[in-house]
Amino acid sequence: MAVTAATALFLGGGLPHGAYDIALLRRAVAPGRRVLVLVIGGYVAIAVAMALLWMTLPLLALVLFLSISAVHFGEDWQMLEAPLLRIAAGAAVVTVPTISHPAAVAALFVAMSDDRAMLLVRIISAAAPVTLLVAAVGIAAAWVGGSRTWATAVTLCLVVLAIAPPVIGFALFFVFLHSPLHLDKARGILRDMSRPRWIATGGLLSGATILGWLALQALFPFRVDANLTSQAFQLLAAVAAPHLLLSHWLERRVRAAAVR
């Protein structure tokens, strides 16, 4: 029951932070209708392709998902200048549970893909000391730089990830640290959007994402994973890929617009 509750928490509290991508696109870039349709079409196509990858090559999808997660979580470590260091620090969210709860992580990875994921857990565990060292450097830099609240929060999250069962630890990190950071950025750009519209946008697009996932599974019922938590992570991975690509593209466009 605790794992099910944590699964619902990271879906309900995590999906909305990517639900404002299209609204951000319209606000920050103000493209023509044709460009907007093309970008939305590409966004949906990447999400569907990732979902189909889970159904056909789940181990490859898992590796891709973990890589995307490391890059995306690394965006929170702005005090580290080198991109590779940010990725390493972001990867600590994945590596910490593999060394504190290897059996539980292995069971989850196998449920999401196949038995070959056991080797993946060992590879990730071997990288854990490096990621933790880089994360420690980032936390120290944040503390010295004055971001003491963030440094304390991320330290607490890493401790929780080490102590709590993997799904519960991830849900707490994702919903109470990572998602709020990105929601605050989105809210800053969309600050003139009324609160009811803001809430409705996040809720409707998150609901549409879940319905789209269920519709895709209805088309391929023989590929449906019976494990609810596996499905939740697979859904998260399906939308994480276009979210990461669009957020990077948006940042470049916003910076270019600011220079002009």
Protein Blocks (a to p, Z undefined) as FASTA:
>chain_A
ZZmmmmmmmmmmmmmmmmmmmmmmmmmnopafklmmmmmmmmmmmmmmmmmmmmmmmmlm
mmmmmmmmmmmmmmmmmmbmblklmmmmmmmmmmmmmmmmmmlmmmmmmmmmmmklmmmm
mmmmmmmmmmmmmmmmmmmmmmmnopamlmmmmmmmmmmmmmmcfklmmmmmmmmmmmmm
mmmmmmmmmmmpcfklmmmmmmmmmmmmmmmmmmmmmmmmmlpcfblklmmmmmmmmmmm
mmmmmmmmmmmmmmmmmmZZ
